[in-house]
């Protein structure tokens, strides 16, 4: 995979991760009462931090969000570990992260527009 350090690539990877996380949260909530269902989550922030702290250019290919099952939450009698309050809290955090990525993206585009506008 080509190496890059472009902010737009990082923002794109972040938005992709938050979109996947939103789907995971929706799936968790949809299976709130499904016997034996275990919640899923998305790993992304750890890979982003690692990529940002590594020397040299970033490999965007390493920033692919990954679904996983934490299996660390208490399980109810029916084998399900989804907690509605936890999922709503995760949805709020996810929304805030998504808004942050969009604001950074808008700011970057404004900077590009200013650089192009030489009137």
trRosetta pair geometry for C-beta under 8 A, 3 or more apart (Angstrom, degrees):
i j d omega theta_ij theta_ji phi_ij phi_ji
1 59 5.7 99 87 -168 115 97
1 60 6.7 -131 155 61 129 74
1 61 3.3 168 -7 -28 175 139
1 62 7.9 -171 65 -24 146 69
2 60 7.7 5 79 28 73 106
3 56 7.3 -32 -177 144 149 105
3 57 4.0 100 152 102 116 124
3 58 6.6 153 -164 77 80 33
3 59 5.3 -52 -107 -85 77 67
3 60 8.0 152 -138 -2 34 76
4 9 5.2 82 104 7 135 165
4 57 6.1 135 50 177 3 118
4 58 6.2 -39 79 70 55 84
4 59 8.0 102 27 -112 65 26
4 60 5.6 0 46 -27 111 114
5 57 4.8 -109 -45 -136 98 79
5 58 5.3 118 -100 13 60 94
6 9 4.4 88 76 2 99 104
6 10 7.1 -168 99 -6 55 83
7 10 5.5 -55 -152 37 39 113
7 11 6.2 39 152 -19 70 105
7 104 7.5 -124 170 155 116 113
7 108 5.8 -168 105 -107 129 143
8 11 5.7 -52 -145 37 33 111
8 12 6.2 38 153 -22 65 105
8 105 7.4 83 -123 -125 71 85
8 108 6.5 -180 -75 135 82 156
9 12 5.6 -52 -147 35 31 114
9 13 6.4 32 153 -19 64 104
9 58 7.6 173 98 87 128 124
9 60 4.9 -83 169 -96 126 137
10 13 5.7 -53 -149 35 31 111
10 14 6.4 32 152 -19 64 107
10 48 7.5 97 -154 -142 96 104
10 58 7.2 45 -76 83 100 166
10 60 7.8 -125 -72 -110 52 95
10 63 7.5 -132 -123 -133 59 170
11 14 5.6 -56 -149 37 33 113
11 15 6.3 31 155 -18 67 105
11 101 5.4 141 -154 -165 81 91
11 104 5.8 -158 -103 96 121 112
11 105 4.9 141 173 -76 152 95
11 108 7.2 -133 -25 8 155 150
12 15 5.9 -54 -146 37 30 109
12 16 6.3 32 154 -20 63 107
13 16 5.7 -55 -149 36 30 114
13 17 6.4 32 152 -21 64 105
13 44 7.8 169 151 -162 93 115
13 48 7.3 161 114 -95 125 103
13 60 6.2 -153 -62 -156 131 90
13 63 4.1 3 -162 129 151 132
13 64 7.8 -96 -144 -79 103 32
13 65 7.8 153 179 -33 78 88
14 17 5.7 -54 -148 34 32 111
14 18 6.4 26 156 -14 66 106
14 44 7.5 128 -119 154 53 136
14 48 7.2 57 -85 -103 89 146
14 97 7.3 -133 178 161 107 102
14 101 4.5 -171 109 -105 124 134
15 18 5.8 -55 -145 40 32 108
15 19 6.3 36 154 -22 64 105
15 98 6.8 82 -125 -137 68 77
15 101 5.1 -178 -68 133 80 149
15 102 7.4 92 -99 -64 115 73
15 105 7.7 18 -51 -46 132 144
16 19 5.8 -54 -149 34 29 113
16 20 6.5 28 153 -16 63 106
16 65 6.3 -170 116 3 89 118
17 20 5.8 -57 -151 38 31 110
17 21 6.2 31 152 -20 66 108
17 42 6.0 152 -170 146 82 138
17 44 3.7 74 -146 -115 144 165
17 48 8.0 -77 -20 -46 165 125
17 63 7.9 -85 -50 163 122 88
17 65 3.8 149 -114 -68 81 134
18 21 5.4 -50 -142 38 35 114
18 22 6.3 43 154 -25 64 100
18 94 5.6 147 -152 -170 89 87
18 97 5.4 -168 -99 101 127 109
18 98 4.3 168 151 -80 153 90
18 101 6.7 -157 1 9 145 145
19 22 5.7 -49 -150 29 31 113
19 23 6.8 30 151 -15 61 103
19 98 7.8 104 -58 -111 60 121
20 23 5.8 -55 -154 36 34 111
20 24 6.4 36 148 -21 66 105
20 42 5.3 122 107 -106 106 143
20 65 4.9 169 53 97 148 142
20 67 7.1 -124 167 -65 119 90
21 24 5.4 -52 -147 35 36 114
21 25 6.3 37 154 -20 67 103
21 41 7.3 12 -130 -165 89 59
21 42 4.2 -102 -83 19 85 139
21 44 7.5 -89 -50 4 119 133
21 65 7.3 -101 -42 -171 86 150
21 90 7.7 -129 169 161 110 107
21 94 5.1 -159 113 -123 124 129
22 25 5.8 -51 -148 35 31 111
22 26 6.4 32 152 -19 63 106
22 91 7.3 78 -126 -130 71 79
22 94 5.7 163 -75 146 75 143
22 98 7.6 26 -53 -59 125 144
23 26 5.6 -53 -147 37 32 113
23 27 6.3 34 153 -19 64 106
24 27 5.7 -55 -150 37 30 112
24 28 6.4 34 151 -22 64 104
24 40 4.8 -114 -155 99 108 99
24 41 6.1 126 143 -116 148 23
24 42 5.6 -175 3 -39 154 96
24 67 6.3 175 -94 -121 127 101
25 28 5.5 -51 -149 33 33 114
25 29 6.4 29 154 -16 66 104
25 87 5.5 142 -159 -164 88 91
25 90 5.5 -168 -106 103 123 115
25 91 5.1 151 160 -78 155 87
25 94 6.5 -133 -21 1 149 158
26 29 5.9 -55 -148 38 31 108
26 30 6.2 33 152 -21 65 108
27 30 5.5 -53 -143 36 32 113
27 31 6.3 10 161 -1 65 111
27 40 6.6 -2 87 41 127 117
28 31 6.2 -73 -149 49 26 96
28 32 7.4 68 146 -72 59 65
28 39 4.6 35 -125 -132 121 91
28 40 6.5 -149 -67 38 100 69
28 82 5.0 168 180 -123 88 120
28 87 5.2 -167 104 -110 124 130
29 32 5.7 0 -165 -51 41 106
29 82 7.3 176 -88 179 31 135
29 84 6.9 75 -124 -122 86 75
29 87 5.2 164 -70 143 90 154
31 34 4.0 -48 -161 16 85 129
31 37 4.2 -149 157 -179 127 168
31 80 7.3 -162 142 -137 89 120
31 82 6.2 143 95 -24 81 156
32 80 7.4 84 169 164 31 144
32 82 5.1 -124 -119 104 51 133
32 84 6.1 26 -129 -72 131 93
32 87 8.0 -103 -91 9 99 155
33 78 7.6 25 -169 75 58 160
33 80 6.9 -142 -145 -3 20 176
34 37 3.9 61 86 -22 109 132
34 80 6.1 133 74 -98 57 128
35 78 4.2 -101 -116 173 81 107
35 79 5.7 60 -179 48 69 106
35 80 6.3 -101 -123 -40 27 104
36 78 7.1 -89 -29 147 52 76
36 79 4.1 7 -90 103 50 134
36 80 6.6 -11 22 -65 16 69
37 79 7.6 113 24 109 40 87
37 80 5.0 21 54 -118 80 92
37 81 7.8 -134 102 28 63 66
37 82 6.5 -8 103 -17 111 118
38 69 5.1 51 117 -157 121 126
38 71 6.2 6 -173 -87 142 74
38 75 7.9 -39 -102 -103 90 105
38 79 8.0 -67 -59 153 81 81
38 80 7.5 -159 -76 -140 41 44
38 81 5.4 26 -131 28 67 115
39 69 7.0 137 85 -141 48 75
39 70 6.8 -10 86 31 99 102
39 73 6.5 23 30 30 127 145
39 81 5.6 -100 -1 90 96 94
39 82 5.0 132 -69 -89 103 76
39 87 7.6 -146 -128 -80 133 104
40 67 5.4 2 178 -170 125 102
40 68 6.9 153 -155 79 78 26
40 69 5.6 -55 -102 -87 67 68
41 67 7.5 149 79 -151 31 57
41 68 6.2 -31 66 67 78 76
41 69 7.6 122 19 -115 78 24
41 70 5.5 36 13 -36 129 106
41 90 7.8 -109 -118 -148 100 150
42 65 4.9 1 -175 180 115 117
42 66 6.8 143 -157 72 63 37
42 67 6.1 -38 -98 -95 67 52
42 68 7.6 127 -114 21 20 78
43 46 6.0 -35 -171 33 95 113
43 47 6.8 88 141 -14 92 107
43 65 6.8 160 75 -160 50 62
43 66 4.6 -14 53 61 103 95
43 67 8.0 -157 13 -71 80 6
43 68 5.6 35 -21 6 110 126
44 47 6.1 -67 -158 41 37 105
44 48 6.1 34 151 -21 73 110
44 63 7.3 50 -156 -173 84 72
44 65 4.2 -23 -80 -108 112 91
44 66 7.5 166 -66 21 66 63
45 48 5.5 -54 -144 37 33 114
45 49 6.2 34 157 -19 67 104
46 49 5.9 -53 -147 36 29 109
46 50 6.3 29 154 -18 63 108
47 50 5.6 -54 -145 38 33 113
47 51 6.1 33 156 -19 66 107
47 62 5.9 -165 -173 146 113 83
47 63 5.6 162 125 -116 118 49
47 64 7.7 -48 123 49 169 47
48 51 5.8 -56 -147 38 29 110
48 52 6.2 24 157 -16 65 110
48 63 6.1 63 -86 -130 70 103
49 52 5.9 -58 -144 40 28 108
49 53 6.1 15 161 -9 65 114
50 53 6.1 -67 -144 44 25 102
50 54 6.3 34 156 -37 64 105
50 62 7.6 -102 93 146 112 130
51 54 5.8 -49 -146 17 29 115
51 58 4.8 61 173 -140 108 105
51 59 6.9 -128 -129 48 111 65
51 62 5.6 159 -84 91 116 121
51 63 5.8 -31 -24 -71 162 99
52 58 7.2 -2 -81 -92 45 126
54 58 7.3 120 62 -104 110 66
58 62 7.6 -125 -180 48 79 113
58 63 7.5 27 166 -36 118 124
59 62 4.6 73 90 -4 100 109
59 63 7.8 172 100 -13 59 86
60 63 5.4 -56 -162 28 50 117
61 64 6.8 -12 -178 -29 46 104
70 73 6.4 67 91 -16 120 93
71 81 7.7 135 -121 22 40 168
73 81 4.3 126 88 171 107 119
73 83 6.8 -137 -178 -7 136 112
73 86 7.3 -173 -128 81 142 179
74 81 6.5 163 86 -137 36 92
74 83 8.0 58 57 -54 92 123
75 79 5.9 -14 -177 -145 120 34
75 80 7.0 140 -156 69 74 24
75 81 4.8 -54 -97 -77 63 94
76 79 7.2 -44 71 26 69 18
76 80 5.1 -13 43 64 111 79
76 81 6.9 -178 0 -88 77 39
82 86 7.8 -151 -170 62 51 114
82 87 6.5 15 -169 -44 93 130
83 86 4.0 68 80 10 107 114
83 87 6.7 172 84 -12 55 85
84 87 5.7 -59 -147 39 32 110
84 88 6.2 31 157 -19 68 105
85 88 5.8 -53 -146 36 30 110
85 89 6.4 32 153 -19 63 107
86 89 5.7 -58 -152 37 30 113
86 90 6.3 29 152 -18 66 106
87 90 5.5 -52 -146 37 33 112
87 91 6.3 38 151 -24 64 103
88 91 5.5 -50 -149 33 33 115
88 92 6.6 36 151 -21 64 101
89 92 5.8 -51 -151 32 33 111
89 93 6.6 30 152 -14 65 105
90 93 5.7 -54 -147 40 34 111
90 94 6.0 37 153 -22 66 108
91 94 5.6 -53 -144 37 30 114
91 95 6.3 34 155 -23 64 104
92 95 5.8 -53 -150 33 29 112
92 96 6.6 29 152 -17 63 105
93 96 5.8 -56 -151 36 32 111
93 97 6.4 31 153 -17 66 105
94 97 5.8 -54 -148 37 32 110
94 98 6.3 34 152 -21 65 106
95 98 5.6 -54 -147 36 31 113
95 99 6.4 31 154 -19 65 105
96 99 5.8 -52 -146 36 31 111
96 100 6.4 35 152 -22 63 105
97 100 5.6 -54 -151 33 32 115
97 101 6.6 34 152 -18 65 102
98 101 5.8 -53 -152 34 33 110
98 102 6.5 29 152 -16 65 107
99 102 5.7 -56 -148 39 33 111
99 103 6.2 34 154 -21 67 105
100 103 5.7 -54 -146 36 31 110
100 104 6.4 29 155 -16 65 105
101 104 5.9 -57 -149 38 30 109
101 105 6.2 33 152 -21 65 108
102 105 5.5 -53 -147 37 32 115
102 106 6.4 35 153 -20 65 104
103 106 5.7 -51 -147 35 32 112
103 107 6.4 33 153 -20 64 105
104 107 5.6 -53 -148 36 32 113
104 108 6.4 35 152 -21 65 104
105 108 5.7 -54 -149 34 31 112
105 109 6.5 28 154 -16 64 105
106 109 5.8 -57 -150 38 32 109
106 110 6.4 35 152 -21 65 104
107 110 5.6 -52 -150 34 33 113
107 111 6.5 36 151 -21 64 102
108 111 5.6 -51 -152 33 33 113
108 112 6.6 34 150 -18 64 103
109 112 5.5 -51 -149 36 36 113
109 113 6.3 39 152 -21 66 103
110 113 5.6 -52 -148 36 33 113
110 114 6.4 34 153 -19 65 104
111 114 5.7 -53 -149 36 32 111
111 115 6.4 31 153 -19 64 107
112 115 5.6 -55 -148 37 32 112
112 116 6.3 27 155 -16 66 107
113 116 5.8 -58 -146 39 30 107
113 117 6.0 23 158 -15 67 111
114 117 5.9 -57 -136 42 29 105
